[in-house]
Amino acid sequence: MKRSLNKRIVDHLAKNHTCYILITCNSAEADGNMQVEMTYEGDPALAACLLQGAQNMIDEQVSAALLS
């Protein structure tokens, strides 16, 4: 089921977006390790800009949460 859901998501993203990044993770294991997977489609430079922009947004949200 996970594979079919991921395929549906990727198919939807590919039809509707010039570039996308999909990052998923499983719950952490007892030793703290976490399986993280990332896929992207589109121009690698644009994907890098998307990641950088997303990281900036997350950093701002974390900073705001720490200050409140």
N, C-alpha and C positions, 0 to 999 in steps of 0.2 A: 504494500500500500504506500509506503514512503516513497518508493521509486516513481509510482504513477502520479502521486501528488506533486513531487518535484518536477516531473516531466510536464505536467499541466501548467505549473507555475512558469517554468522556463518557456514553454510554448507561448503562453499568454504574454510574457514580457517581450519575447522576440518579435511578436506581431505588433506590439504597441509602442515600442521604445527604440530609439537609435542606439542606446547603450544602457546596459544594466549590470548590476553587481548583486549577486545573491550569496549571502554568508549565513551559514547555519552551524549550530553546535549541539552536541548532546549534553546531557547532565554530566557534571564532574564525577569521576570515579572516586573510589575511596582514597586513592593516592593523590588526588587533586588534578590528575590529568583530564583533559577535555578534548574530545574529537571535534575539530573545527574544519569545515569545508568551505571553499569559496570558488565560485565560478563567475565568469563575466563574459559578455559578448559586446562587440563594438570596438571602437578605436581604443587601444591601450592607453594613450595619453588622456583621452576623455575619461576612461575608467579611473585613472590615477587622480584626476581632478575631482571626480565624484567621491572617491574615498577620502581625499584630503578635506573636501567640504563637509562630508559627513563627520569626520573626526573633529573638525572645528565646532560643529553644532553640538556634538556630544560633550566636548570639553566645556563649552559655554554652559550647557545644562547642568553638568556636574558642579561647576564653579558656583552657579546660581543656587543650587541646592545646598552646597556647603555654607554659603553666606546667609541663608535664610534660617 
